[in-house]
Amino acid sequence: MIVWGGTLIFSSIASNAAGDSLLHLVNLPFREAGHVFFRPFGQFMTSLGGSMGQLLMPLICLLTLLLKTRDPFGAAVCGWWFGENLLDMAPYIGDARAGQLPLIGGNFGHSSPYGFHDWEYLLDRKLLKQRMLSFSIRPRMATRPLRCTCSRRPSG
């Protein structure tokens, strides 16, 4: 975890190291399921639901392991997984305007059949499109302390 975490933390957003890792394929079903689960709450929540699903699963696992089974190591691994998900989402958020990253189904954000990329819609909807770069950098910066904390061996 320490080596893998370090590799992901210190790689650039443009390299999309988290998106190219094996764990991306583990995260993807939770992302897509989030769109389905949040569909009854409207278009905005359907679009946001993908990212929420991707982040909620590690948090649910973290809380279950910490509170129900009292497994701090397992909870720390889930905290690491949560941070990895933030890294996994950062290039996707940053790509909202350009729409160059491939989406599920072989499309790209600028040519998707439904006419938009999730984060393009979310940021445009909230009039935040001009600040996309800072949105793609913030999740990445937020993971550094989280990953460092979760990667440390528990004392005692």
C-alpha positions in Angstrom: 0.0 0.0 0.0 2.8 2.4 0.8 4.6 1.9 -2.5 1.4 1.9 -4.5 0.1 5.0 -2.7 3.4 6.8 -3.2 3.3 6.0 -6.9 -0.2 7.4 -7.2 0.4 10.5 -5.0 3.5 11.6 -6.8 2.4 11.0 -10.3 0.9 13.9 -12.3 -2.8 14.3 -12.9 -2.1 14.1 -16.7 -0.5 10.7 -16.3 -3.8 9.3 -14.9 -1.9 6.7 -12.9 -5.0 5.9 -10.8 -7.2 5.5 -13.9 -4.6 3.1 -15.3 -4.3 1.0 -12.2 -6.1 -2.3 -11.5 -8.1 -0.6 -8.7 -9.8 1.6 -11.3 -11.6 -1.5 -12.5 -12.8 -2.2 -9.0 -14.0 1.4 -8.6 -15.8 1.5 -11.9 -18.9 -0.7 -11.0 -19.5 1.4 -7.9 -19.4 4.6 -10.0 -21.8 3.3 -12.6 -24.1 1.8 -9.9 -24.2 5.3 -8.3 -25.8 6.7 -11.4 -28.5 4.1 -11.2 -29.2 4.4 -7.5 -29.4 8.2 -7.6 -31.5 8.3 -10.8 -34.9 8.8 -8.9 -33.5 12.1 -7.5 -33.3 13.9 -10.9 -30.7 14.6 -13.5 -28.3 16.5 -11.3 -28.2 13.8 -8.7 -28.0 11.1 -11.4 -24.8 12.8 -12.7 -23.4 13.4 -9.2 -24.4 9.9 -8.2 -21.5 8.3 -10.1 -18.9 10.1 -8.1 -21.0 9.6 -4.9 -21.2 5.9 -5.5 -17.5 5.7 -6.1 -16.8 7.5 -2.8 -19.6 6.0 -0.7 -18.5 2.4 -1.1 -15.1 2.8 0.6 -16.7 5.0 3.3 -19.3 2.3 4.0 -16.6 -0.3 4.2 -14.5 1.9 6.4 -17.3 2.6 8.9 -18.3 -1.1 8.9 -14.8 -2.3 9.6 -14.2 0.4 12.2 -17.5 0.4 14.1 -18.9 -3.1 13.6 -15.9 -5.3 13.5 -13.4 -3.0 15.3 -10.8 -3.6 12.7 -8.6 -0.4 12.5 -6.2 -1.9 9.9 -9.1 -2.8 7.6 -10.6 0.7 8.1 -7.2 2.3 7.3 -7.1 0.3 4.0 -10.6 1.6 3.2 -9.4 5.1 4.0 -6.6 4.6 1.6 -9.1 3.3 -1.0 -11.2 6.4 -0.5 -8.2 8.5 -1.2 -7.4 6.5 -4.2 -10.9 7.1 -5.5 -10.3 10.9 -5.2 -7.2 10.5 -7.3 -9.1 8.3 -9.7 -11.8 11.1 -10.1 -9.4 14.0 -10.5 -8.5 13.6 -14.2 -12.1 12.9 -15.0 -13.2 16.2 -13.3 -10.4 18.1 -15.0 -11.4 16.7 -18.4 -14.9 18.1 -18.2 -14.4 21.0 -20.6 -12.2 19.2 -23.1 -14.1 15.9 -23.1 -11.0 13.9 -24.3 -11.0 11.0 -21.9 -12.8 7.8 -23.0 -16.1 7.1 -21.3 -17.9 3.8 -20.8 -19.2 2.6 -24.2 -16.3 3.9 -26.2 -17.5 7.5 -26.4 -15.8 10.7 -25.3 -17.3 13.6 -23.3 -17.6 15.8 -26.3 -19.3 13.1 -28.4 -21.4 11.2 -25.9 -24.9 10.2 -27.1 -26.6 11.9 -24.2 -24.7 15.1 -25.0 -22.5 15.6 -22.0 -19.8 14.4 -19.6 -21.0 14.0 -16.0 -18.7 16.6 -14.6 -19.2 19.0 -17.5 -22.9 18.9 -16.7 -22.3 19.3 -12.9 -19.9 22.2 -13.3 -21.9 23.9 -16.0 -25.0 23.5 -14.0 -23.4 25.2 -11.1 -21.6 27.8 -13.3 -18.2 26.5 -12.2 -16.8 25.4 -15.5 -14.1 28.1 -15.5 -12.7 26.7 -12.3 -12.4 23.0 -13.4 -8.6 22.9 -13.0 -8.8 23.8 -9.3 -11.6 21.1 -8.9 -9.4 18.5 -10.4 -6.4 19.4 -8.3 -8.2 19.7 -4.9 -9.2 16.0 -4.6 -5.6 15.1 -5.4 -4.2 17.5 -2.8 -6.8 16.3 -0.2 -5.6 12.7 -0.6 -2.0 13.3 0.5 -2.6 13.6 4.2 -5.2 10.9 4.1 -2.9 8.5 2.3 0.0 9.3 4.5 -2.1 8.7 7.6 -3.7 5.5 6.3 -0.4 4.1 5.1 1.3 4.3 8.5 1.5 1.2 10.7 -0.8 1.4 13.7 1.1 1.8 17.0 0.7 -0.8 19.7 
